[in-house]
């Protein structure tokens, strides 16, 4: 069985429709478990949140087209393709999910 190399990224992908508080709580939680070379793509589903405090590893996009989780997630997938990422593990995550400490490290074992 092949495991992800520590030099490879984990790309977290979130299609989000909800309140700003839930999103900020999720950001604070996930930043604690992300590795330095991981990235997180958050696609807002027809939302307009201003002044989100973000980390350089987070990219926030906005789906202003047809609403829905699938359409919103596809915008994130299209973005991943457009920036030419390779050698990564895609980890879809909902904004109301919580990851336990060291959960990111389990995929490296």
C-alpha positions in Angstrom: 0.0 0.0 0.0 1.3 3.4 -0.9 1.1 6.3 1.6 1.4 10.0 1.0 4.9 11.3 1.2 5.4 14.1 3.8 6.5 16.4 1.0 3.2 16.0 -0.7 0.3 18.3 0.1 -3.1 17.5 1.5 -5.7 19.7 -0.1 -8.7 20.2 2.1 -11.8 21.3 0.2 -14.9 22.8 1.7 -18.1 23.8 0.0 -19.6 26.2 2.5 -23.1 27.6 3.1 -23.8 28.8 6.6 -23.0 31.5 9.0 -19.7 33.3 9.4 -19.3 32.1 13.0 -19.4 28.4 12.0 -16.8 29.1 9.2 -14.5 30.9 11.6 -14.7 28.1 14.1 -13.9 25.6 11.4 -10.9 27.6 10.2 -9.5 27.9 13.7 -9.9 24.1 14.3 -8.4 23.0 11.0 -5.4 25.4 11.1 -4.3 23.6 14.2 -3.9 20.2 12.4 -2.8 21.4 9.0 0.8 20.8 8.0 2.9 23.7 6.7 2.6 22.6 3.1 -1.1 21.7 3.1 -3.7 24.0 1.5 -7.3 24.5 2.2 -9.8 25.7 -0.5 -13.0 27.1 0.9 -15.7 27.8 -1.7 -18.5 30.0 -0.3 -21.9 29.1 -1.8 -23.4 32.5 -2.8 -22.2 34.2 0.4 -20.4 37.5 0.7 -18.3 37.4 3.9 -16.1 40.4 4.3 -12.8 40.6 6.3 -12.3 36.9 7.0 -9.0 36.5 8.8 -7.2 33.9 6.8 -3.9 32.1 6.7 -1.7 32.0 3.6 -2.6 28.3 3.2 -6.3 29.1 2.8 -7.8 30.2 -0.5 -11.4 31.5 -0.4 -13.5 31.4 -3.6 -17.1 32.3 -4.1 -19.7 30.4 -6.1 -21.9 33.1 -7.6 -23.5 30.7 -10.0 -26.0 27.9 -9.5 -26.2 27.2 -5.7 -25.7 23.8 -4.1 -22.9 21.8 -2.5 -22.0 19.8 -5.6 -21.8 22.9 -7.8 -19.8 24.7 -5.2 -17.4 21.8 -4.7 -16.9 21.6 -8.4 -15.7 25.2 -8.5 -13.0 24.2 -5.9 -12.1 21.2 -8.0 -11.8 23.3 -11.2 -9.6 25.7 -9.2 -7.3 22.9 -8.2 -7.0 21.8 -11.9 -6.4 25.5 -13.0 -3.5 26.0 -10.6 -1.8 22.7 -11.7 -1.6 20.9 -8.4 -0.3 17.4 -8.5 0.9 14.8 -5.9 -1.6 15.6 -3.3 -4.4 13.9 -1.3 -7.8 15.5 -1.6 -9.6 15.6 1.8 -13.1 16.9 1.5 -14.3 18.4 4.8 -17.5 20.1 5.9 -17.3 23.3 7.9 -19.1 21.7 10.8 -16.6 18.9 11.0 -13.9 18.8 13.7 -10.6 17.1 13.3 -8.9 15.6 16.3 -5.4 16.5 17.3 -2.9 14.5 15.1 -5.6 13.4 12.7 -3.6 14.9 9.8 -0.5 12.9 10.8 -2.4 9.6 10.6 -2.3 9.7 6.8 1.5 9.9 6.9 1.9 6.7 8.9 
